[in-house]
Amino acid sequence: MSDRFEIRIHGRGGQGVVTAAELLSVAAFGEGRHAQAFPSFGSERTGAPVVSFCRIDSVPIRTHEPVATPDALIVQDPTLLHQVDLFAGFAADGYLLLNSGRDLGQLGLEDLCERHRPERLLAVPAGEIARRRLGKPLPNAALLGGFAALTGRLRLDSVQEAIHERFPGRAGEGNAAAAADCFELVAKRVGEGANA
């Protein structure tokens, strides 16, 4: 029986949006699940809006269409909030993880909180977490740790293994540490114990 979970990731070229979807799929494979990841490019230049998609399921995935009704949204760049329709098709019981040091109200998303389950909507300073661990504000790996804590769909160790597989050496260590930091922050904020 299918338990498909669909994720849409928004960001800008150069922020690792495509890599984030690939890492999610590798983490899911590592847990014995079926997964697929693919991007959608409008313009392939640095700084241009980029969207990538990931599906995770317990059964083989046959569809290859873009994710139109995501169960989870990961937004790597808050400047996209007023440039792209990020919330198109977003499920009422969906999860939102947004890279920002400001809360959702400060970002003008009060109406989103009213229409959706507010305990599933969270902004975290993933770019700052990454800067501390990597020296660069690349939020993708940190947000994947946060995703694991917020949704419970993947384990932190699976995300970290996927990161180490993709990024050997210091880059892998820094990204895995950023994922762990964000996981802990999100777990604390949603009042759950770390389920790594």
C-alpha positions as CSV (number, residue, x, y, z in Angstrom):
1,M,0.0,0.0,0.0
2,S,1.3,3.4,-1.0
3,D,2.2,6.1,1.6
4,R,3.5,8.6,-0.9
5,F,4.9,11.8,0.4
6,E,5.7,14.6,-2.0
7,I,8.1,17.5,-1.5
8,R,8.7,20.7,-3.5
9,I,11.8,22.7,-2.8
10,H,12.1,26.3,-3.9
11,G,15.3,28.4,-4.0
12,R,17.6,30.2,-6.3
13,G,20.3,28.9,-8.6
14,G,23.5,28.2,-6.7
15,Q,21.8,27.4,-3.4
16,G,21.8,23.6,-3.9
17,V,18.0,23.2,-4.6
18,V,18.6,20.3,-6.9
19,T,21.1,18.7,-4.6
20,A,18.6,19.0,-1.7
21,A,16.1,16.9,-3.6
22,E,18.7,14.3,-4.5
23,L,19.9,14.1,-0.9
24,L,16.3,13.5,0.3
25,S,15.9,10.7,-2.3
26,V,19.2,9.0,-1.3
27,A,18.3,9.2,2.4
28,A,15.0,7.6,1.6
29,F,16.7,4.8,-0.4
30,G,19.0,4.3,2.5
31,E,15.9,3.5,4.6
32,G,14.6,1.0,2.1
33,R,12.0,3.3,0.5
34,H,11.4,4.2,-3.1
35,A,12.2,7.7,-4.1
36,Q,12.7,10.0,-7.0
37,A,14.2,13.5,-7.3
38,F,14.2,15.9,-10.3
39,P,14.5,19.6,-11.0
40,S,12.5,22.1,-13.0
41,F,14.6,24.9,-14.4
42,G,13.2,28.2,-15.8
43,S,16.5,29.8,-16.3
44,E,19.7,28.1,-15.4
45,R,21.7,31.1,-14.2
46,T,22.9,31.7,-10.7
47,G,20.2,33.6,-8.6
48,A,17.3,32.6,-10.8
49,P,14.3,30.8,-9.2
50,V,14.7,27.0,-9.2
51,V,12.3,24.3,-8.2
52,S,13.1,20.7,-7.5
53,F,10.9,17.8,-6.5
54,C,11.2,14.6,-4.4
55,R,8.7,11.8,-3.9
56,I,9.1,9.1,-1.3
57,D,7.0,6.0,-1.1
58,S,6.9,2.5,0.1
59,V,6.0,1.2,-3.4
60,P,7.6,1.9,-6.8
61,I,6.8,5.4,-8.1
62,R,5.5,5.4,-11.7
63,T,4.6,9.1,-12.2
64,H,7.3,11.6,-13.3
65,E,5.2,14.7,-13.3
66,P,6.2,17.8,-11.3
67,V,4.7,17.9,-7.7
68,A,1.6,20.0,-8.0
69,T,0.1,19.3,-4.5
70,P,3.1,19.0,-2.1
71,D,2.8,17.4,1.3
72,A,5.9,19.5,2.2
73,L,7.4,22.7,1.0
74,I,11.1,23.6,1.7
75,V,11.8,27.2,0.9
76,Q,15.6,28.0,0.8
77,D,15.3,31.7,-0.1
78,P,12.6,33.9,1.6
79,T,13.0,36.6,-1.1
80,L,10.9,34.3,-3.3
81,L,7.9,34.8,-1.1
82,H,6.7,37.7,-3.2
83,Q,8.1,36.7,-6.5
84,V,6.9,33.1,-7.0
85,D,3.6,31.4,-6.1
86,L,5.3,29.1,-3.6
87,F,2.1,27.9,-2.0
88,A,0.2,26.7,-5.1
89,G,-1.4,23.4,-4.4
90,F,0.0,23.3,-0.8
91,A,-2.0,20.8,1.2
92,A,-4.0,22.2,4.2
93,D,-2.2,19.7,6.4
94,G,1.1,20.1,4.7
95,Y,4.5,21.0,6.2
96,L,6.4,24.2,5.5
97,L,10.1,24.7,6.4
98,L,11.3,28.2,5.4
99,N,14.9,29.5,5.7
100,S,14.6,32.7,7.6
101,G,15.6,34.2,11.0
102,R,12.2,36.0,11.0
103,D,9.0,34.3,12.1
104,L,6.1,33.7,9.7
105,G,4.1,36.6,10.9
106,Q,7.1,39.0,10.3
107,L,7.3,37.6,6.8
108,G,3.6,38.4,6.1
109,L,2.4,34.9,6.2
110,E,-0.4,35.2,8.9
111,D,-3.1,34.1,6.4
112,L,-1.1,30.9,5.6
113,C,-1.0,30.1,9.3
114,E,-4.8,30.6,9.5
115,R,-5.5,28.3,6.6
116,H,-3.0,25.5,7.6
117,R,-1.9,23.7,10.7
118,P,0.4,26.2,12.3
119,E,2.4,23.6,14.2
120,R,3.5,22.3,10.8
121,L,4.7,25.7,9.5
122,L,8.2,26.8,10.7
123,A,10.9,29.3,9.8
124,V,14.4,28.5,10.8
125,P,17.7,30.4,10.3
126,A,19.2,27.6,8.2
127,G,21.5,29.9,6.3
128,E,23.0,31.2,9.5
129,I,23.4,27.6,10.8
130,A,25.2,26.7,7.6
131,R,27.4,29.8,7.8
132,R,28.5,28.8,11.3
133,R,29.3,25.2,10.2
134,L,30.6,25.8,6.6
135,G,31.6,29.4,6.4
136,K,28.9,29.8,3.7
137,P,25.2,30.5,4.0
138,L,24.1,27.5,2.0
139,P,20.9,26.3,3.7
140,N,20.1,23.1,1.8
141,A,21.7,20.5,4.1
142,A,20.6,22.3,7.2
143,L,17.0,22.4,6.0
144,L,17.1,18.6,5.3
145,G,17.9,18.0,9.0
146,G,15.0,20.3,9.9
147,F,12.7,18.5,7.4
148,A,13.5,15.2,9.2
149,A,12.6,16.6,12.6
150,L,9.4,18.5,11.4
151,T,7.9,15.6,9.3
152,G,9.3,12.5,10.9
153,R,9.5,11.1,7.3
154,L,13.3,10.4,7.5
155,R,15.8,9.8,10.2
156,L,18.6,12.3,10.8
157,D,21.3,9.6,10.4
158,S,19.9,8.7,6.9
159,V,20.1,12.4,5.9
160,Q,23.6,12.6,7.3
161,E,24.7,9.5,5.5
162,A,23.4,10.9,2.2
163,I,25.3,14.1,2.8
164,H,28.6,12.3,3.5
165,E,28.1,10.2,0.4
166,R,27.7,13.3,-1.7
167,F,30.2,15.5,0.0
168,P,33.4,13.8,1.3
169,G,35.7,15.4,3.8
170,R,35.2,18.7,5.5
171,A,32.3,19.8,3.3
172,G,30.4,16.6,4.3
173,E,31.3,17.1,8.0
174,G,30.1,20.7,8.0
175,N,26.9,20.0,6.1
176,A,26.1,17.0,8.3
177,A,26.7,19.1,11.4
178,A,24.4,21.9,10.0
179,A,21.7,19.2,9.4
180,A,22.1,18.0,13.0
181,D,21.9,21.6,14.4
182,C,18.8,22.4,12.4
183,F,17.2,19.0,13.4
184,E,17.8,19.8,17.1
185,L,16.4,23.4,16.7
186,V,13.2,22.2,14.9
187,A,12.7,19.3,17.3
188,K,12.9,21.7,20.2
189,R,10.5,24.2,18.5
190,V,7.8,21.6,17.7
191,G,8.1,20.1,21.2
192,E,9.2,16.7,20.1
193,G,12.2,14.7,21.3
194,A,14.9,14.1,18.7
195,N,14.0,10.9,16.8
196,A,17.3,10.5,15.1
